[in-house]
Amino acid sequence: MSPLAATKNKYDGIYIHPDELPSDPNQFVEDLLASLELWRNDGIAAVWLSLPAPHSHLSSAALRCGFEYHHCAASELMLVQRLVPDSPLPSFATHTIGAGGLVLSGNKEILTVVERQDLVARPDHLKLPGGMLEPGEHVANGVVREVLEETGIQTEFESIVGFRHHHGGQFGTSNIYFVCTLRPLSFDITIDEAEIGRALWMPVDEYLANDGVGLLNKHVVRETLRSSGLTSMKLEGYRSSSHEYEVYSPAP
């Protein structure tokens, strides 16, 4: 028999074409087992199986054939099976990315927020406005969007002044959080009441002296007042489109 329609990748893996799978589970198992045997004899290291939502009923059959779940997206399940023991496989979604906006006014006031959930128990837990980046969103665009959504303040991205990396985040992922300086373009605050309890402009000295401000934020604000951060730049010829990447380096 001919194996299931598939494409070999440069890592000696096979990607099964999801649009050519049999819909009948029994036929699927028969074709899959025969294909695995052929690929194993050909020295294929691993097999990737994408099951779009209309084929999700085949997942239990794939598990019985030795596949394991790799990840799940909104419209598909991805499963994988090693045919060569201990062959390396890339993991999926190990990190989330967040960004906070360090917005300083000309008279040395900082834009700060208290989350709605902290308003009663921790009313002095002052944070920088910000949040998680959306898929495909650049840091510079994401932090400007988050600050606008939470506080109503329009800003312009200036630089990245620091970041932290920690483990044990949402759903077992790790998290990278960038702190970015933003230049305010407006000053009248309108909070997102679903998420933010209050937002205010506060003198920087008062902010740094407040016991409710986190250690990381205090450190980054102090360092930002002393030095400039990493600014965005474009590298001619780096990628086919400048919309595909971000590069940050010290200002010339």
C-alpha positions in Angstrom: 0.0 0.0 0.0 1.0 3.7 -0.3 1.5 5.5 3.0 -0.7 8.4 4.1 0.1 11.6 2.1 2.9 13.3 4.0 5.8 15.7 3.6 9.3 15.1 5.0 11.0 17.9 6.8 14.7 18.7 7.1 14.9 17.0 10.6 14.0 13.6 9.2 10.5 14.0 10.4 7.2 13.4 8.6 4.2 15.8 8.6 1.0 14.0 7.6 -1.3 16.0 5.3 -4.4 16.7 7.5 -6.7 17.4 4.5 -6.2 13.9 3.1 -7.0 11.7 6.2 -9.7 9.1 6.0 -12.7 10.1 8.2 -13.5 6.5 9.2 -11.6 5.6 12.4 -11.1 2.0 11.4 -9.7 2.9 8.0 -7.6 5.6 9.6 -6.0 3.1 12.1 -5.3 0.6 9.3 -3.7 3.3 7.0 -1.8 4.9 9.9 -0.3 1.7 11.3 0.9 0.6 7.8 2.3 4.1 7.2 4.2 4.1 10.5 5.8 0.7 9.6 7.0 2.0 6.2 8.3 5.3 7.7 10.1 3.4 10.5 11.9 1.2 8.0 12.9 4.4 6.1 14.6 5.8 9.2 12.0 8.6 9.8 12.7 10.0 13.3 9.3 11.4 14.2 5.8 11.7 12.8 3.6 14.8 13.2 -0.2 14.5 13.0 -2.4 17.5 12.8 -6.1 16.9 13.4 -8.3 19.8 12.4 -11.6 20.2 14.3 -13.6 18.1 11.8 -11.1 15.2 12.3 -10.9 15.5 16.1 -12.8 12.2 16.5 -9.6 10.5 15.2 -7.5 11.5 18.2 -8.3 8.5 20.4 -7.4 6.2 17.5 -4.1 8.0 17.1 -3.3 7.7 20.8 -3.9 3.9 20.5 -1.4 3.9 17.7 1.3 5.3 19.9 0.9 9.1 19.4 1.1 11.7 22.1 -0.5 15.1 22.4 2.0 17.9 21.6 -0.3 21.0 21.7 -3.8 22.3 21.0 -4.7 25.4 19.1 -8.1 26.9 18.6 -8.9 24.8 15.5 -6.6 21.8 15.7 -4.9 19.1 17.8 -1.2 18.4 17.1 0.1 14.9 18.0 3.5 13.4 17.6 5.2 10.0 17.7 8.9 9.3 17.9 9.9 6.4 15.6 13.6 6.8 16.6 13.8 6.6 20.5 15.1 9.8 22.1 14.9 11.8 18.9 14.8 15.5 19.8 11.4 17.3 19.4 10.7 21.0 19.9 8.4 21.8 22.8 5.5 24.2 22.4 4.4 27.4 24.1 6.9 27.4 27.0 6.7 31.1 27.6 4.2 34.0 27.7 5.3 37.6 27.0 4.1 40.6 28.9 5.0 44.3 28.9 4.6 47.2 31.3 4.7 50.9 30.5 6.9 53.2 32.4 5.2 56.5 31.5 6.9 59.6 32.9 5.5 63.1 32.5 7.6 66.2 32.0 7.2 67.2 35.6 8.5 63.8 36.8 5.2 62.1 37.6 4.7 58.4 36.8 1.5 56.7 35.6 0.6 53.9 38.0 -2.4 51.7 38.6 -3.9 49.5 41.3 -5.7 46.4 39.9 -9.4 46.0 40.7 -8.7 42.8 42.6 -6.2 44.5 44.9 -8.3 47.6 45.6 -9.5 46.4 49.0 -6.9 44.0 50.3 -3.8 45.8 48.9 -4.8 49.4 48.0 -1.1 50.5 47.9 0.0 47.8 45.5 0.9 50.3 42.8 1.9 48.7 39.5 2.9 49.9 36.0 0.0 49.6 33.5 0.5 46.8 31.1 -0.3 43.2 30.3 0.1 40.2 27.9 1.0 40.6 24.3 -1.4 39.2 21.7 -0.3 36.6 19.2 1.8 38.2 16.5 2.0 41.5 18.4 5.3 43.4 18.8 6.4 44.5 22.3 6.3 48.2 21.3 2.8 48.0 19.9 1.5 45.7 22.8 2.6 48.0 25.6 1.1 51.1 24.0 -2.2 49.2 23.5 -2.2 47.9 27.1 -1.6 51.3 28.6 -4.3 52.8 26.5 -6.8 50.1 27.4 -6.1 50.3 31.1 -5.8 54.0 31.7 -7.0 55.8 28.5 -3.6 57.5 28.2 -2.2 57.7 24.7 1.6 57.1 24.5 4.5 56.8 22.1 7.0 54.0 22.6 10.6 55.1 23.4 12.7 52.2 24.7 13.0 48.9 26.6 14.7 49.6 29.9 14.7 46.2 31.5 13.1 42.8 31.6 12.7 39.9 34.0 12.2 36.1 33.3 10.5 33.8 35.8 9.1 30.3 35.9 5.9 28.9 37.3 3.5 31.2 35.4 0.1 30.6 33.9 -0.7 27.0 32.9 2.9 26.0 33.9 4.6 28.3 31.4 7.5 30.7 32.1 7.0 34.4 31.6 9.2 37.2 30.1 8.1 40.7 31.1 9.5 43.8 29.4 9.5 47.2 31.0 9.3 50.0 28.4 9.5 53.7 28.6 6.6 55.5 26.9 6.2 59.2 26.2 2.7 60.4 27.2 0.6 62.1 24.4 -2.4 62.7 26.7 -2.9 63.0 30.4 -6.6 62.6 31.3 -7.1 59.1 32.8 -10.1 56.9 32.0 -9.7 53.5 33.6 -10.9 50.1 32.4 -13.2 49.4 35.4 -13.3 45.7 34.7 -9.6 45.3 35.4 -8.3 48.5 37.1 -9.4 49.8 40.5 -7.7 53.2 40.2 -5.0 54.9 38.1 -3.2 58.1 38.9 -0.2 60.3 38.1 2.1 60.2 41.1 5.4 62.0 41.8 8.3 59.7 41.1 9.8 60.2 44.6 6.5 59.4 46.2 6.2 56.3 44.1 9.7 55.1 45.0 9.0 55.6 48.7 5.8 53.7 48.7 6.0 50.3 50.5 3.3 48.9 48.1 5.5 49.2 45.0 7.3 46.0 44.0 11.1 45.7 44.2 11.4 45.1 40.5 9.5 48.3 39.6 11.4 50.4 42.0 14.7 49.1 40.6 13.8 49.7 37.0 12.4 53.2 37.7 15.6 54.2 39.5 17.8 52.9 36.8 15.7 54.6 34.1 16.2 57.9 35.7 19.9 57.4 35.4 20.3 56.0 32.0 18.6 55.4 28.6 17.4 52.0 27.5 17.4 50.0 24.3 15.7 51.6 21.3 14.0 49.9 18.4 16.0 49.7 15.1 15.7 48.1 11.7 18.3 45.9 10.1 18.3 46.2 6.3 18.0 42.8 4.7 17.4 40.9 8.0 14.0 39.6 7.1 11.8 40.0 4.1 9.5 42.4 5.9 10.2 44.8 8.8 6.8 43.9 10.2 8.2 40.4 11.0 10.7 41.3 13.7 11.8 43.6 16.5 15.5 44.5 17.2 16.5 46.6 20.2 20.0 48.0 20.8 21.7 50.8 22.8 21.0 54.3 21.3 23.9 55.6 19.2 
